[in-house]
């Protein structure tokens, strides 16, 4: 099917990590060969501006998705501060567990850079950050899939929306922020089927509540 242009909000963007450091940021990355995605990065700033970058499969180009949530940023920075901006305590668990993906949490501001890497953690604040960022990744991957279907295969939009609904109901999405702009577009796109637009509307109402699970 022929490509259709979408509003500028859907345009690929460079991750915020590449921008000049004008305000503090928290960064989370995970590299997990054999999983999908094999790599992702989330950068969030105190004003809520955030960016998701992913490599979904080996050899594929990086994809980028920008979003914003002040409520999410407040929660992330509060947890980071509980961990002394990742200076201490040690995040990595001393328990011997299998490979769960190489993760990194970092805090940066104009005068500091602190980071820790870990595979698994039992530190409450770090485990909560990991849960939040995993949930953001799920939402962002769902959003990227929906964006692709809108562009290239409108008949696949309903399946993409169904996946979002399942992930939301199963508490796999920690914030709806990455999905809101894409769902708004889907709910008003005259080229999509009526049933797809209505389904997008229902999801938009649920995720717009900005509940963090």
Secondary structure, DSSP 8 states (H G I E B T S, - for coil): -------GGGS----GGGS---S-EEEEEEE-TTSSSSEEEEEEETTSEEEEEEE-STT---EEEEEE-HHHHHHHHHHHHHTGGGTSS--S-SS------EEEEEEEETTEEEEEEES----HHHHHHHHHHHHHHHHHHHHHHHHHHHHH-GGGHHHHHHHHHHHHHTT--S-SHHHHHHHHHHHH-TTS-HHHHHHHHHHHHHHTT----
